[in-house]
Amino acid sequence: LSVLAKAKTYSSLPYPHICIDDALPPAIYDELEASFPEALVCNTPALDGGITYRYKSNPVLFDDRVAPIWRDFFYYHTSTEYFRACIKLFEPYLDANYPELLDAASRSNVTIRNIDNSGQFVSDCQFVVHEPIGGDGTSRTPHLDNPIEIYAGLLYMRNPLDNSTGGNFTLHDVHKEIDGLNKERGREVSGEYRNPVIEVPYKRNTFCMFLNVKNSVHSVTPRIHPTLRRRSV
């Protein structure tokens, strides 16, 4: 079930990241896709002005309406084993830039967010669904993630019937210090820090992960003529 099964090494530009096509074996992915609980996820309170739905490890791991394969998937991707695999992947960068973090992450306790927050590190996994947005709107403008986050991963679960274009994960190249964020707009950065250099197409079974560093600006391109929701984990 690991999305990192085919991972070899990361790219360091514009910041440490890895993208994997066909990350999961076809039979596994097909079973996950067929049981993606879109209706359940979209029955939760909408976020971001009514366009985003999230269903996190708590309650997924306790919800028998979620298919067993998905609960296994969530259990593994919040495990100490998976956390260590992510740290191992980015080990060269961490060793050169954050050796104290690498040492702590290699030996400290890892627990699941909002189930047991006692660990020095907490992990999470979540279903994410975005409503279709027309025009030049996007579900995520260029932004930085919370600085307490070490890494973030994204598995595309695109609906096979989705005929739209766009919705691509985008990495930006920023060479100067970012000195301002709009936290009311999801830690959005201003135009001077927007320099898109890599776009990863919104394609089924594609996995992307990046190390959360001070210049890891990322976004999602607008979707053209969307009629179906954008799905990911």
For each residue, the residues with C-beta under 8 A, 3 or more apart:
1: 24 28 69 72 73 76 77
2: 5 76 77 82 85
3: 20 23 24 77 153 155 207 209
4: 7 20 23 82 85 86 89 207 209
5: 2 23 24
6: 20 22 23
7: 4 18 20 89
8:
9: 18 89
10: 16 17 18 89 90 93 211
11: 16 17 18
12: 15 16 93
13: 173
14: 171 172 173 174 197 198 215
15: 12 171 210 211 213 215 216
16: 10 11 12 90 93 210 211 213
17: 10 11 171 208 209 210 211
18: 7 9 10 11 89 208 209 210
19: 200 206 207 208 209
20: 3 4 6 7 23 206 207 208
21: 203 205 206
22: 6 26 29 205 206
23: 3 4 5 6 20 29 155 205 206 207
24: 1 3 5 28 29 32 155 205 207
25: 28 29
26: 22 29 30 205
27: 30 31
28: 1 24 25 31 32 69
29: 22 23 24 25 26 32 33 204 205
30: 26 27 33 34
31: 27 28 34 35 67 69
32: 24 28 29 35 36 69 70 73 157
33: 29 30 36 157 160 204
34: 30 31
35: 31 32 67 69 70
36: 32 33 70 127 157 231
37: 40 41 55 65 66 67 70 127
38: 41 42 129 229 231
39: 42 43
40: 37 43 44 55 63 65 66
41: 37 38 44 53 54 55 127 128 129
42: 38 39 53 129 229
43: 39 40
44: 40 41 53 54 55
45:
46: 50 51 52 53 131
47: 50 51 52 53 54
48: 51 52 139 186
49:
50: 46 47 131
51: 46 47 48 130 131 133 139
52: 46 47 48 128 129 130 131 139
53: 41 42 44 46 47 127 128 129 130
54: 41 44 47 126 127 128
55: 37 40 41 44 59 60 126 127
56: 59 60 113 114 124 125 126
57: 60 61 74 78 112 113 114 115 123 124 125 126
58: 61 62 112 113 114 115
59: 55 56 62 63
60: 55 56 57 63 66 70 71 74 125 126 127
61: 57 58 71 74 75 78 112 115
62: 58 59
63: 40 59 60 66 71
64:
65: 37 40
66: 37 40 60 63 70 71
67: 31 35 37 70 71
68: 71 72
69: 1 28 31 32 35 72 73
70: 32 35 36 37 60 66 67 73 74
71: 60 61 63 66 67 68 74 75
72: 1 68 69 75 76
73: 1 32 69 70 76 77 125 233
74: 57 60 61 70 71 77 78 125
75: 61 71 72 78 79
76: 1 2 72 73 79 81 82
77: 1 2 3 73 74 82 123 125 153
78: 57 61 74 75 82 112 113 123 124 125
79: 75 76 82 83 110 123
80: 83 84 109 110
81: 76 84 85
82: 2 4 76 77 78 79 85 86 123
83: 79 80 86 87 105 110 121 123
84: 80 81 87 88 105 106 110
85: 2 4 81 82 88 89
86: 4 82 83 89 90 150 151 153 209
87: 83 84 90 91 94 102 105 106 150
88: 84 85 91
89: 4 7 9 10 18 85 86 209
90: 10 16 86 87 93 94 151 211
91: 87 88 94 95 102
92: 95 96
93: 10 12 16 90 96 97 211
94: 87 90 91 97 98 99 101 102 105 211
95: 91 92 99 102
96: 92 93 99
97: 93 94 213
98: 94 101 102
99: 94 95 96 102 103
100: 103 104
101: 94 98 104 105 150
102: 87 91 94 95 98 99 105 106
103: 99 100 106 107
104: 100 101 107 108 120 121
105: 83 84 87 94 101 102 108 121 150
106: 84 87 102 103
107: 103 104
108: 104 105 119 120 121
109: 80 118 119 120 121
110: 79 80 83 84 119 120 121 122 123
111: 115 116 117 118 119 121 122 123
112: 57 58 61 78 115 116 122 123 124
113: 56 57 58 78 117 122 123 124
114: 56 57 58 117 124
115: 57 58 61 111 112
116: 111 112 119
117: 111 113 114 122
118: 109 111
119: 108 109 110 111 116 122
120: 104 108 109 110
121: 83 104 105 108 109 110 111 150
122: 110 111 112 113 117 119
123: 57 77 78 79 82 83 110 111 112 113
124: 56 57 78 112 113 114
125: 56 57 60 73 74 77 78 233
126: 54 55 56 57 60 233
127: 36 37 41 53 54 55 60 231 233
128: 41 52 53 54 231 232 233
129: 38 41 42 52 53 229 230 231 232
130: 51 52 53 133 139 229 230 231
131: 46 50 51 52 229
132: 164 223 226 227 228 229 230
133: 51 130 137 138 139 222 223 226
134: 137 225 226
135: 222
136: 222
137: 133 134 222
138: 133 141 219 220 221 222 223
139: 48 51 52 130 133 167 220 230
140: 143 186 218 219 220
141: 138 185 186 188 219
142: 170 172 188 189 193 194 196 217 218 219
143: 140 181 185 186 187 188 189 217 218 219
144: 147 178 181 187 189 214 216 217
145: 149 152 187 212 216
146: 149 187 212
147: 144 212
148:
149: 145 146 152 212
150: 86 87 101 105 121 211 212
151: 86 90 209 210 211 212
152: 145 149 209 210 212
153: 3 77 86 207 208 209
154: 169 207 208 209 232 233
155: 3 23 24 205 206 207 232 233
156: 202 203 204 205 206 207 231 232
157: 32 33 36 204 231 232 233
158: 162 202 203 204 230 231
159: 162 228 229 231
160: 33 204
161: 228
162: 158 159 226 227 228
163: 225 227
164: 132 167 223 224 225 226 227 228
165: 223 224 225
166: 202 221 222 223 224 226
167: 139 164 202 220 221 222 223 226 230
168: 199 200 201 202 220 221
169: 154 199 200 202 208 218 220
170: 142 196 198 199 200 218 219 220 221
171: 14 15 17 196 197 198 200 210 216 217 218
172: 14 142 193 194 195 196 197 217 218 219
173: 13 14 195 197
174: 14 178 189 193 195 215 217
175: 215
176: 193
177: 214
178: 144 174 181 189 193 214 215 217
179:
180: 189 190
181: 143 144 178 187 188 189
182: 185 186 187 188 189 190
183: 186 187
184:
185: 141 143 182 188
186: 48 140 141 143 182 183
187: 143 144 145 146 181 182 183
188: 141 142 143 181 182 185
189: 142 143 144 174 178 180 181 182 193 194 217
190: 180 182 193 194
191: 194
192:
193: 142 172 174 176 178 189 190 217
194: 142 172 189 190 191 217 219
195: 172 173 174
196: 142 170 171 172 199 219
197: 14 171 172 173
198: 14 170 171
199: 168 169 170 196 221
200: 19 168 169 170 171 206 208
201: 168 206
202: 156 158 166 167 168 169 206 223 230
203: 21 156 158 206
204: 29 33 156 157 158 160
205: 21 22 23 24 26 29 155 156
206: 19 20 21 22 23 155 156 200 201 202 203
207: 3 4 19 20 23 24 153 154 155 156
208: 17 18 19 20 153 154 169 200
209: 3 4 17 18 19 86 89 151 152 153 154
210: 15 16 17 18 151 152 171 216 218
211: 10 15 16 17 90 93 94 150 151 216
212: 145 146 147 149 150 151 152 216
213: 15 16 97 216
214: 144 177 178
215: 14 15 174 175 178
216: 15 144 145 171 210 211 212 213
217: 142 143 144 171 172 174 178 189 193 194
218: 140 142 143 169 170 171 172 210
219: 138 140 141 142 143 170 172 194 196
220: 138 139 140 167 168 169 170
221: 138 166 167 168 170 199
222: 133 135 136 137 138 166 167
223: 132 133 138 164 165 166 167 202 226 230
224: 164 165 166
225: 134 163 164 165
226: 132 133 134 162 164 166 167 223 230
227: 132 162 163 164
228: 132 159 161 162 164
229: 38 42 129 130 131 132 159
230: 129 130 132 139 158 167 202 223 226
231: 36 38 127 128 129 130 156 157 158 159
232: 128 129 154 155 156 157
233: 73 125 126 127 128 154 155 157
